[in-house]
Amino acid sequence: PGSTMAADWTLIGHIATTTNTAAAAAAISATLTAWVLLGKPDLSMALNGGLAGLVAITAPTAFVSVGSSLFIGFGAGILVVLAVLFFDRVKVDDPVGAISVHLASGAYGTLSVGLFADKAINPALAKNGLFFGGGPDLFQAQLLGILAVGAFTFTASLIGWSVIKGLVGLRVPPEEELEGLDIGEHGLTAYPDFALITAGRAGSAFQARPIAAREELAPAFQGTPSMAGGPAGGTKMSGSPSTPSFSRKPPTARAEPSRSATMTATRERPFKLVVKEVEKKVVKQIWANLCNDYPHNTPQDFNDIYPHVASVTDGVFTFRRGDPSRFKEKMEQLLYLYGVEGAVITVES
């Protein structure tokens, strides 16, 4: 172990091929799965799919055929999307999908050795996997290995983190969690596009999850900074606005000429909603937060319009089709729920 020169050079090309085919298949299946479940392709899901394919093929890469690697990768792409949505639903804080990519896909890939292993590919195998006539022995051995590693890791982690919690604590204050440890620990902003200047401290991040999405009318959030955009493009934020709810309508937008009056109720060709009188990065961050929370922690207004959005650039939302007036009203309501006042939204071809 550890000796590069001890590697079987006849398998290097095969390993490179199975690794890449699994990653490609997983990226494709993750894209398709997200498209079916979320209503549109999702770039982050596609990227996680590619990573999941690489993780899943790590264990079996030298022991399976190229065809089997495609099946393994395709399954990994489906699994990672389902896992991300599951952990979001049960409110596990995993913003980058690490549990889904590494734990779920890693366990799946380890088990796949017991299913797809083929002695014709690598004679070093003691026997074939279950799908190649080798019986359940190899699969059972892989399953036992997963359980053993999991038990050891859980126990060691529990002891280690318990000691750290008792000595120095595991969490920082809630305010620092919202701002981000890049600011509190290093005085730097890792993602400047997702940070706003507040009345108190420069760089504080806009609260990411102010809304618990529900079908019924309910209070949306409390204590989220309110933002009011003016003609000069400035943004004012205050700490304790009155609490809006899904039943409240946004304030009437100021009249501005638009092309919506000549449009039919539902259009089958693309159109744009242009958000004005609000800083572009405010709109960008609100939309990014909603996309990150979709579909389990977002209001129904967002769920209704999200599948129809083709692109978002500098406050301009391009829609594939739909009812411009209805989507404009929903966009106004979304901005209002996030504390944005004075926004002007126009419909353009």
N, C-alpha and C positions, 0 to 999 in steps of 0.2 A: 504493500500500500504506500502511496506517495511517490513511487518511482515512475517518472515519465518514460524512462527507457524500457520499463516492464510492460508498457502498453502493447496491445495487439494491434499493430499498424494496419492489418488487413480490415479492421473494423472502423477505422477513423472516418473513411468516406461514408460508410453506412450510417454511422452515428450523426455525422453532419446532415445527412439527408433526412433521417427520421426526426431530428430536432427541428429542422425548418418546416417540414411538412406538417408536423403536429401544431406548431405555432400558427402557421397559415390557416389550417383547418379550424383552429380554435377562434381565431380572429373573425373568420367568416361566420361561424355558428353563433358567436356572441353577438355579432351585428344583427343577424337574422332574428335571434331570440329577443333582443332588446326591441327590435322593430315591431315584432308581434305583440310584446307585452306592454310597451310604452307608447306605441303609436307612431314612432319615427326612429330612424337610426340614431344611435348615441355614441359619440366618439370615445368617451371615457370607457364605456362598456366594451367597445371594440378593442381598445388598447389593453384593458384588463383581460380580455379574451386571449390576446396574443401572449401576454405574460402567463396566464393560466395554462396555455398549451405548452409553454416552455417548462413550467413547473411539473406538469403532469407527465411529460415525456422524460424527465430527468432519470427516474428509476428504471424504466424499461427500454431506454434508448438503444442499448446494445443487444437487446434480447428479442426485439420484435421486428416484424417486416415493415416495409414502407406503407403497405396497405393498412396494417394494424395501427401504425402511428397516426394515420389519417382518422381512423375511428376514435382513437384515444384523444386526439386533439379536438375533434368535433364534439365529443362528450364533455371535455373540459370547458369549452366555450359556453355550452348550455348551462353547465353546473355553476360557473362563476357568476353568471347573470342572476340565476335563481338565488344563489348564496348572498349576493349583494343586496337584493331586494328583501330577503329574509332577515338579514342582520339589521337593515334599516327599519323593518317593521317591528322588530323586538327592541329597537332603540339601543343597539350596541354602537358605541362611538368608535367608528372605524372609517374615517373620512376618505382614506385612499384605497379601501377595499383589500387591505393586507390579509385579513383573516380569510376572506373568500379566495384570494389568489393563492396564498401559500398554505393555509391549513386545509381548506376543502380540496383544492386541486392537488396538493401534495399527497393527501391520504388517498385520493382517487387514483393518482398515478402509481402509488405504491401497490395498491390493490390490482392495478391493471397488469402488473407483472405476472400475477397469479392467473390472469385470464388469457393474455395474449402471448406469453413467452413461447418461443419456438426454437428447438434445438437445431433446426436446419439453419438458423441464422447464427447461433452461437453455441457450438458444441460443449462449451463449459457448463451449460445448464445440466442439472441433475435430471430434470424431467420437463416435459412441456406444461404449458398452462392449461387451464380448464377447457378453453375453447379449441385447443389443439390436441385433445385426447389424453392429456396428462392427469386427469382427475382433479379432485379438490385439494390435494396435499399442498401444492405450492401456494394456492390462494389462502389456505388456512395459515400457512407459515407467514405470509405477508400480513394477514390480519392480526396475527399474534404480535408481530413486530410493531405494528401501529399502536396497538393497545399498550404494549410495554413501554415504548418511547413516550406515548402520551401520559401514562401514569407517572413515569419518572419526571417528565418535564413539569407536569402540573404540581407535583409534590415539591420539587425543588423551587419552582417559581413562587408557590404559596409561602414557603418558609422564607425565601429571600425577600420578597416584597413585604411580608409581615414585619420582618426586622427593620427594613428601611422605613416603613410606615411608623413604627414605634420610635425610631431614632430621629428622623428628620421630617416625616410626613410625605405623602404622595402627591398632594394637590396644592396648587397655588391659589390665591384668592380669586373669587369669581370674576372680578374686574380684569385681572390679568389674564384669565382664561379667554375672555372676550377679546382683549387686545391682541393676544398672541404672545407666546414666550419669546419670539424673535425680538419683540420690543422690550419686554421686561428683563430678559436675560442679557441681551446683547446691544440694546439700544438701536437696533436696525429694523427695517421693514422688509421682510423677505418677499412679500407680494404687494407692492405699492398700489397696484390697481384695485386691491380689495381693502384699502384702508382709507379712512376719511379724517379730515381735520375737525376736531370737536372743540367746544368752548373750553374744555378743561385741559386736554392733553393731546398733543399732536400725534397723529398716527393711529388713534383708537379705531378699531375695526367696527363697522356697522354690525349690529346684532344679527346673527345669521339665521336664527330660527324663532322668529317672533310669533308664528302662526301655527296653531294646531288645527290641521285641516279636518273639517267635519261636514257632513251633508247638511245637518241641521244648523240653524242660526245659533251662534254662540259668541261670547267675547273672544276677540282674536288674540290680543296680547296686551301686556302692561309694561310700562317702563322703557319702551323702545324709543330712542331719540327720534324726534319729529324733524322733518326736513322741509323747508319751504324755499322754493326757487323763485327768484324775481327776474325782472327784465335784464339785470346786469349779469345774471347767471350765478349769483352767489348762493350759498347754502347756509341756512340757519338751523341750528340743532338745539333742542331743549331736552332736559332730562326726563320730565314726567308729563307727557301729554295726556289728554283725556283718552280713555280706552275706547277704540272703535270696535265695532262688531260687524259680522257679515251682513247684518240687517241694515246697516247704515249705508246710505248712498254717498258717493263722493260729491264734493262741491261742484257746481256747474262750471265747466271750463269757459274761459273768456272767449267771446265770439271771434273767430278768425276765418277768413275765406278759405274754403277747401273745395275739393272736387266731389265730396261725398254726396251732395244733393242730387247729382245726376246718375248715381249708381243704383243698380237694382239691389234688392234686399240681400240676395246671395249671388256672389260672383264665382265663376268657374275659372277665372284667370287671376294671376297674381295681383296683389295690391299692397300698399305700404301704410303703416301707422307711424307717424313721425311725432316723437315726444319732444316738446319745446319748453323753454322757461325752467328747465331743471338741469343741473350739472350732468354731463354725460356719464361720468364715472359713478354717480349715484344710481342712475338707471341701470348701468352695467352691473353694479354689485347686487342690486335687488334681484335682477333677472338671474344672475349666477347663483345666488342663494336659493332661489326657487327651483332652478334646474337641479341643484345638488340635492334638494329635499324631495323632488318628484319621485314616485307618485304618492308616498305615504304621509307626507307632512306638508302638503300644500293645499291652498283653498281651491274650491271647485272652479272659480273663475279661471285660475291658471290651468287647471286640468283640462278645461274646455278649449283653451286657445293654443296650448303648447304643441299638440300634434300637428297644427296647421302652420306653424312658424318655420319658414325656410332658412332665414338668416337674421342676425341682429348685428347692426353696425352703427356705432355712434348715435344711439337713440332712435334708429330707424329699424322698424320691425317689418320684414318682408314676409307676407303670407302667401301660401300656395293658392288658397281659395277660401271662401267663407263669406259671412255676412259682415261687411265693414263696420256698420253702425253698431251691431251687437258686440263685435270684438273690441271696438273703441270703448264702449261702455264698460266692458270687463277690464280692460287695461286701466281705465280711470279708477275703477274700484280697487284694483290691485295696488296701484300707487298710493291711493288714499289709505289703505290698510297698513301700508308701510310708513305712513306719516308724511308723505309728500303732498304738499298743498300748492295750488297755483299752477299746476301743470296744464299745458295746452297740447292737445293731441289732434292732429289733422290726418285725414285720409287722402292718399295720393295714389295715382295709377302707377 
